[in-house]
Amino acid sequence: MALRPVYENPLDALYDVGDGASIALGGFTAALGAPKVLFQALMQTAAKDLTFMGNGTPQVMLGEGEQRRFLIFDAARVRKVICSFPGGGAARATVANPYEQAFTDGSVELELVPQGTLAERLRAGGAGVPAFYTPTGVGAPFCEGKEVREFDGRLYVLERWLRPDFALVKALRADRLGNLVYRNTARNFNPPMAAAAAVTIAEVEEIVEPGQLSPDEITTPGIYVHRLVLVRSDGNA
């Protein structure tokens, strides 16, 4: 397996993210496990008509306490968001989430997906499983129009895999082959997103040589990772 390219400038790692791309944004919340450096670089690109996939709307939190601030991707450059939590969340107390209004007025399309189903659709994308049945959401408005079948006396709705063009993920460390080790809450949506995407770009705090990572600590194999961006532990490139 070839060594993965390492970028010092995160913007350089996003060179082929163009109009109409679908992007999986790692992290459990705007603060936990989010690829903050890559997100800030993405905001500097000119790409528009984007589709975002993630637990919430495309935003990250910088700083803590009274110093915290939220960076929210321009909704005018977004066509669709596939997420579980479309509301303001943690940002509500300090800044309005423009996506709430965008979803209401229809300027940005919302595909609401239960959290577990979102994780499984991404996992299925990485495993090459095009569709699966789940009981979650049967009868709910967001499942209208989807195929429903009965198995053993219970109704299940058909859900399709998710296979984004790009995944922006956050990991603790990597080796030069792209194998990734995560810290704590980063082991949520980052691993299935990395496996599902056509191109996975990982920001990491440390890069070591092949063989220096224990196989037991590797969560995402390097076969799923295409580019590495080395950042400092304070979240800067």
N, C-alpha and C positions, 0 to 999 in steps of 0.2 A: 504494500500500500504506500502511495506516495506521501511525502511530507506536505502538510497543508501550508498555504501561504499565510504569513503573519503580516498584518497591517498596523502601522503606527498611527496613521490617520484613519479614523473610523469612516469618514466620508468616502475614502478611496475604496473601502470594502463594499460600498453600496453602488458601485459604478454602473451596474446593469439593472437597477430598480427603476423601471420606467412607468409610463402612464398605463393604467389598467391592471397593475400588478396586484396579486393577493398576498397579504403579509400576515403571518402568525406572530403575534407579539407575546413573548414569554412573560411569566410572572403571575402571582396569585392576586396581587393588588397593585396599585400604582407604586407602592413602596417595596413590596416583598418579591424578590426574585426577578425583578424587571430589568431588562437590558437598557439601562438609562443612557449610557454613552451612545449606543447605536440608535436609540430613539431620537436623541438630540441631533445626531448626524442626519437621520432621515428627515427631520423637520427642515434641514437646510437644502435638501434636494428640491427639484422642481416637479417631481412626480405627482400626478393627480389622478382622479377617477379610481382611487384605490379601494380595495376591500380589506378590512382588518378582521382578524380572528383572534379572540382572546377572552379571558374571564370577564373583563370589563371593557369600557370604551378606551380608545387609544390615548393614554395619558401616563405620565410618570410623576413621582414626587421626589423633589430634591430637598435636602436638609431635614431637620427635625424640629419639633416643638414650634415655638414662635417664628423660627427661621425657615420653616418649611414653605415650599411653593410648588405649585403644580404646573407642569408643562403639558398642554393639551394640543393634540394635532389639529390643524385647521380643518374644520368640518367641511369647508367649501372644496377641499381637495379629496374628499372621501365620498365614494358612491354607496358603500354598504358596510355595515358592521355585523359580524356574527359573534354574539356574546351571551353570557348568562346574566350579567348585571348591567343594564343599560342606564341606570340612574347615576346620580352624582357621587354616591358613596362617601368616602373620606373627604373628598374635595368640597362637599356641599357646604361645610361650615365656613370656608374661606373664599371660594370662587364658584361661580355658576358653571355647570357643565353644559356647553353649547349643544351637545348631542341630544339632550332631552328635548330641546326645542326642534332640532333638526329631524328627530324621529317623528315628532308630533306633526310638523308641517310637511313631511314627506320628502324633504330635500336630501336626506340620507336614509337609505333603506335599512331596516332593522330585521335581522333574523334572530329571534330569541330561542336559545337552546338551553335546556337544563344543564347544570354544571357537570353532572356525571355523564350525560349524553355527549356533551362537548368533548370531554376527555376521551370518551370511547370513539367518537368519530375521528378524532386525531390519531388515536392508537390504530384504528382500522386503516387509516390512510397510510401509516407507516408499515403496517403488516400486509398491505395489498388486499384487504378485504373490502370490496366495493360497497357493501350494504349489510345491515344487520337489523334484527327486530328487538325492540325493547318495550316494556310495559309503561315506561315513564312518559307521561304526557298524553296518554290515550284519552280522547274526549276533550282535550284542552284546545283553545282557539288556535294556538301556534302549530297544531298538528293537522289542521284542516287541509284537505287535499292530499294527504299522505296515505299510502296504502296501509290498511289495517287487516291483520289476520288473527285467527284464533288458534291457539296451541294449548292443548290440555285444559280447555275450558276457560282460558284467560285471553284477553285481547292484547295484541302487541302492534306497535306502529313501526313501519320501516323507516330507518334512518340511513342516509348516505355518508360515505367517508368524506373527510376533508383532506385535501392535498394542496396546500398553499404553494405559491411560486417561491416564496421566501419565508424563512423562519429566523427571527432575531431572538437569540436566547442569551441567558446569563449563566455562567458557570464559575466555579471557584478557580479551577486550574485545568490545564489541558497539556497533553504532550504534543510533539510536533506532528504526530499522525492524526490529531484531531480527537483523540479519546478525551471525554469530558468527565470531570468530578464536580459535583454540586455541593452546596452548603445548605443545610436545613430546608427552609421553605422554597428554595429554588428548585427543589425536586417535586414540582407540582406539574405545571403545564409545559415547562421547558423540555423535558425528555420526549414526550409524545410529539411535540411540535417539531423538534429536531429530526425525528424519524420520518415525519409525514411530508416535509417540504422538499421541493426540487433542489433548492439551494439553502443551506443552513449556515448562518454567520453567527459565530459565538464570541461574545466579549468575555474575557477571562482575566483574572488577577495575576496568574502565574503560568508560564509555559516551561515545561521540562522536556528532557530528551526522551525518546522512545525507550521503554523498559523501566523508567523511573516511577511509573504509576503501578500500584498493585492492581491486578485484575479484579480483585474483590471490591475496590472502591470506584471502578469505572461504571458509570450509569449509562452514558451514551457512547456507543462505539464510534470510532473515527470514520467508519464507512458512511455515516450519516452527516458528517460535518465537512464543510467545504472551505471555509475561511475562518481565520482567527484574528481577533483584535485584542491586543494587550492593553489593559487599563490599570490604573493605580487603585489601591483599595479604597480610596476616597471617591471612586466613581468617575475619574477623569482619565482621558487618554494620555 
